[in-house]
């Protein structure tokens, strides 16, 4: 596979029979969207895909949404997905690129190196008239992931607070401009509105084409520049709960500027006592 963190529907279609390929459906939706990724996977999916539930494969001991599990819990939760270090993995979702980026990031943190995101996901696959599998999915393959945890891709609240205080890294928030400025309520109850003082705002959908694919390298570079982000300096991506922050991390990987993700994101920082808050523009 190419060294890019992305792959195309044409490349995936050409490899559907490859025994060294694993395909993951990572579709996920906010409760307000009224959709179920698992239900939609059960109805239709890319052939040979297995479902990765980001809410179930998470640290359920904390009261934050889909936090990264421990390496041991990850290995136990994913042993039925056929994930091993010696296979190629393609992750997709039905949005285009959203939760697939989160699963890509999770797998990279867990030491999986041969992971790609399907550019445009199921939307582009279906638009190309490529085959779908329907009905009850086949039992997934067995395979215990050998986890090699990579802490360099992960940041916690203390890391973010220190970066903001010292200016050692840029914090870039993938939430909408209205949520960032504190002009729209958070979709999760109990959270304050606003943003981390000193953070930049780059809504994740500005990185995508109308078809749900990542924009070109030149266009991505311009989007980050317009948001005031210096690609030569360290970057921490954040959002509401660590999902769309991973889209920023994916785009930055494409640009050759790998970023870390604040896993707790606003679900943690926005709670009472979570951290200082500013409103208005960056």
N, C-alpha and C positions, 0 to 999 in steps of 0.2 A: 504494500500500500504506500501511497505518497507520504512524505514527512509532514504534510499539513494536518492540522487537527480536524479538517473537514474532508468529506468524501462526497461524490456526486451520486445521483440516482443511477446514472448510466454505469458508473463503476460498480456500485452495489449490485445492480441487476446482472452484470456480467459474472458475478461471483456467488450467486445464490446457491450453487451446488458445491461450493468449496467446503470441504469438511473442517478446515481450519478457521472458519468464520463463525462468529456468534453475532446475532442481531438482537438488540434490546429495544423494546417499546417502553419509553420513559414518560409517556403522556401523563400529565397532572394538571389539575385545575383548582382554582380557589373555590371555596364553598359557595360564594355568591354567583359563580358561573353556572352552577346547577348541572355539571357534567361529571362523569366518572371515567377516569382514564382506564381503569380495569374493565369496566363494562364495554367501553368502546373497543378495547383490545379484543375482548371476547367475541365481538361482532365481526370485526375485520382488522387485518393486520398485514404487514409485510410477511411473506412466507418465511417460516422457520423462526420467527421472532418469539422471544420470551418477554414477560412483563416484569419491570423493575418498579416496585412501589416505594416511592421516596418517603412516604409516611411510615410504612411498616419497617423498611430497612433504615432505621434511625436509632438515635439514643432516646429510648422511651422513658428513661429515668429522670429526665428533666422536663420542665413545663414550657418548653419552647418547641416550635414546629420543626419537624424533620431535621433535627440536628444530626451531624455526622456521627455514626456509630463508632464504637471502639474497633480497632482492627480485628479482635477476636469475634466480636458480635457481627461484624461485616462478613467475615469468612463463614460463620455459621449460617447467616441469613441468606447468603448467596450460593451456598453449595449446590443447590438444585438448578442454578442458571448456567452451569457449564463453563464458568469463567476460570481460565487458567492463564498464566503468563505467556504461554506459547501459542495463543490463538489471537487472531485479529477480532476486534470488537467494534461494531457500528451501532451507535445509539441514535434513536430518532424519537420525535414526538409528533402529535397531530397539529400542533400550533404552527410549526415551521421550525423555529429554534427558540425554545424556552426551557422547559424542564429537561430536555436532552442535554443541555449544557451543564445543568446541575449534576446529572449522573456521570457525564464525561469528567467533570471536576472531581466527583467522589471517587471514581475509579482511578484517576491519576493520583489523588492523595493516597490511595491504598496501594500504589506502586504499579498499577497496570499501565504499561507504556504504549501498547499497540491499540489505542482507542481513538476512534474518529466519530464525529457527529455528522449525520446525514444532512447536507445543506438543503433546507427547505422541508425536510421531514416528510411526513405522510402526504401533506398537501401537494408537494411537487411530484412525489411518486405517483399519486393518483392522477394528477394532471397529465403526466407522461403516458398514461394508459398502461402502466406496468401491473403485473399480476398481484392479486390479493388473496389471502387465505381467510376463509370464513368458517363459522361453526366453532365447536369446541377445540381449543388449542391442544396440540400434542404434548405429552409429558416432556418437560425439559430434560436435557442431559445432566448427568451428575458431573461434578468437578469442583474440588475445593480450591478456592483462590489462595495462592501463596502471597500473603500481604507483606509489602515492604513500605511501611508508612512514611510519607513524605511531608514533614511538618512545614516545609517551606511554602506550601500552597495554602496554608491555613493561618488565620489570625483570630484572636479572641478579643473580648472587650478591653482588657488591659493593654493589649498591643495597639489597638486603635486609639485609645486615649493617649498613650505615649506618643504615637506618631503625630497626632494632632497637636499635642503640646510642644513637641520638639521640632515639628516640620520635617521629620525623617522620611515620611512617605505621604503621598497624595491619597486622600480618601475620596473615592468617586461613587456616588449614589445613583443606582439605576432606577429608582422610583420615578413616578411622574413628577413634572414640575409643580403641579398643584399640591401634591403631598409633600414634596421637598420644601416648598415655601410655607407650609402649614395652612394652606387655604382649602384643603380638602381633608376630611377625616380618614383615618386609617381603616382599612377593611377588617382588621382584627380588633375586637373590643378591648378597652382598657389601656390603649396606647396613646401617648401624647402626640401632638402634631408638630411638625417642623423637621429640622435636620441637625446633624452634628456640626458645631461651630468649626468653620474652616473647610468643610467638605465641598466638593464640586458636584454638580448635578449633570448626569447624562442619562436620560430615560432610555432603557434598553431598546425600545422599538425604533429609536433613531439609527440603530445599527443595522436594521433589517430593510429589505426591499418589500414592496407590497405583497410579494409572493411568499414572504417569510424566510428568505435566504439572507445570509450576511452580504452586506454591500462589498464592493471591490476594495482592495487594499488602499487605493488612493482615496476613495470616499470615506473609508473608516478613519484613515489618518486625519482627514479634514474634520470629521465629526469630533474626534477627540481634541484636536487643536481648538476648535470653536468652543469647546466646553472648558478650555483653560487647562487641559491636561498635558503635561510634559512627558512624552513617551520615553525619555531617557532617564527619568527618575522613578524610584520605587512607587508602586501603586497598590492600594488595598481597595477592592471592590466590595460594595455593600448594597443592600436593597431592603425589602420588607422582611424576608426570611431566608435569604441566601440562595434563592432560585435565580432570579434575573441578574443578580450580581455575577453569577456564573456565566451569563451571556457576555457581560463585559470582559470577564477573564478569558473566554473563548476568543473573542475578537482581538484582545491584546496578544494572545498566543499567536494568532494569525499574523499580527504585525511584528512579531519577534520581541515583544515586551511583556513577558509573563508577569501575571499579577497574583497576589494572594486574595482570598475571599474571607470576609468577616462572616463566620458561620451564623452567629446569633443575629446579626443585622438589626434592623429596627425593631423586630419582635423582642429583642433583649434591651437595646439602648433606649427605646421609646417607653419602656415601663417606668413607673414611678421609681426614682432612685437609680435608673439605669445609666444616665449620663447627662451632661449639659446639653441644652437644646437652643437652637437659634431659629428664627423664622425669617421670611423674606428671601431675597435672592442670595446667591453664594457670595 
